[in-house]
Amino acid sequence: MAKGRKKRSTKTRALPAGDVPAGLVYVESSALVAALLESDQPALEVLKAPGPKVTSALTFAEASRAILRARRTGRLKPQGERAAVRALQRFERRCYIVTVNEAVLQRTRRPFPVEPVRTLDAVHLATAEVLGEPPPLMTMVTRDARVRANAIALGYTVV
C-alpha cells in the first residue's frame, strides 16, 4: 500500500431486524441503476441526501450485472464502467444491507397488492416489509412501475 493511503474497509453495514434507523430510505435496484448509468437526477439527489439508506443484498448483484451489460453492449466505455463501479462501491459502504434471509423469502411467497410481481421485485418489496418500519415512516426509491405500484399500495412514500 502506498505511504499515506488509508486501507479501505470492505465491511458492509448489516441491518439486523428490529434495528431500523429513523427516516429510512429503501433504495431499490432500478433507482440505483438509473443513478449509476443514466444520471437520473431525482435518484442521485436521494442517494446524496443525508440520512440512512438501506437496500437488499440483491441490489448489488443486480447493479453489478447492469454495469457489466452496459459495458459489454457498448453503452458504457471503460472509464464510465470504472466510475459506475466506484460509485456502487461507495454506496455499498454507506448503506445498510439486508440479507435475503428466510423471512424475506417467506414473504415473497404471498401475494402483493398489485399482481403480477416478478420474483426479484418481490424480494425488494418483501425486504422493505420485513424491516418492520411503519410504511408511512419509510421512503422507497424506485424506477420500476410494479415496485412503485405495490409500494404505494402498501403505504410507503415513493420517490
N, C-alpha and C positions, 0 to 999 in steps of 0.2 A: 504494500500500500504506500502511496506517495506520502511524503512527510507533510504534516499539516492537514491531511484529509481525514475526516471522520468516517468510521465504518458505518454503513447504513444498516439499520435494523431491518431484519426480514420477518420479525414477528407481526402477526396480524392481531387486531383487536377483536377478540371473540366477544360476543354479547350473550351472556347466559340468560336463560329465561327468567323473567321477573326482575331484571336489572336494566330496565329501559330508561334512558335519559329523557328528560322533559324536552318538548319541542322537536320531536324526532322527525326526520325526513327520510323516507324509504326511497332509494334510487333503484328503479327497475332497469334492466339491461338496455331496453330500447332507447331510453333517455341518455344513458351513459354513452352508448354507441353514437347517438346523434351529436352529443357534445364532442366526442373524440374525432369523429370522421366528417361531420357536416358543420362543425362550429355553430350548432344550434344555440342561439343566444339565450333563450329562456332557460334551457337546461344548464348552460355554462354559468349563468347567474346564480342558479340554485346551488350548483356544485361549489361555487366560490364563496357563497354566503357563509357567515359564521353559523355555528351550531352543529349538533351531532347529525351525522349521516349514517344510515345503515343499509345494508343490502345482503342478498343471499350470496353464498359462496358460488352459486351457479353463475352469477353475473360476470365473474372474472373469466370463466370458461367461455361464456357467450361473447364477451367483448374481445377477448383474445382471438377467438375464431373469426370474428368480424374484421379485425385488423389484418389477420392473415389473408382472408378472402380479398380484402380491398387491395392488398399488395399484389397478390397473385393475378388479379384481374386488371391490374394497371390503374386502378382508382387512386392508389397511393404510390408515390415514389419512395425510394429508400429513406430519404430524410423525413418525409411525412410519417412513414411507418415508425421510425425511431421516436419521433415526437409523440405519436399516439401511445406507444408502449410506455414511454416515460410518464406521460400524463396518467395512464392507467395505473402504473406503479405508485404514483403519488396519491391517487385516490384510494388505493388499497391500503396504504399506510395510515391514512387519515380516517378511515371508515370503520365502523363496527360491522363485523361479518358474522352472519348467522349461517350455521351449517345446515345442510339439507339432512335433517335428522328424521327419526321415526314419526315424531309429531307432525312435521311438515308433510311427510309422505302420506300419513293417515288423512290429513285434511284435504289433500288433493283428490282423494277418492270420493269425496262427497260433492254434490252439485254446488255450483256458484250461482248467484242471482241471474246472470246473463250468460246462458249457454248458447253455443258450444264454446269451450275454453280449451286451448291447446295445452299440452302437458307442461311445457316449460313456463307458460304464463300462469298455470295453476300453481306451480311451485312458488312463483313470486307472490301471488295473492295469498297462498297458504302461509308463507313466511311472514308476511305482514300481520296476518291474523294471529299466528302463534306467538307473536311478541306480546300479545295481551294488552296492548295500549288501546284505550278507547279510540275508535276511529276518528272522532272529531278533533282529537289531540295529535294526530299524525298526518303528515302530508305525504302523498305518493307522487313521485315524479316519473312520468312515463310518456312515451310517444306511441304506444300500442293501443289501438282502438278497443280491443277486447279487455285488456287490463284496465283501461280508463273507465269503460262502462261498468265493469264489476267493482272497481274501487269506489266509484261514485255511488253505486247501489248499496255498497257496504257501509257508506257513510264517511269515507276518507275525503279529505281535501285533495284535489288533484291539480298538479301543475304540468 
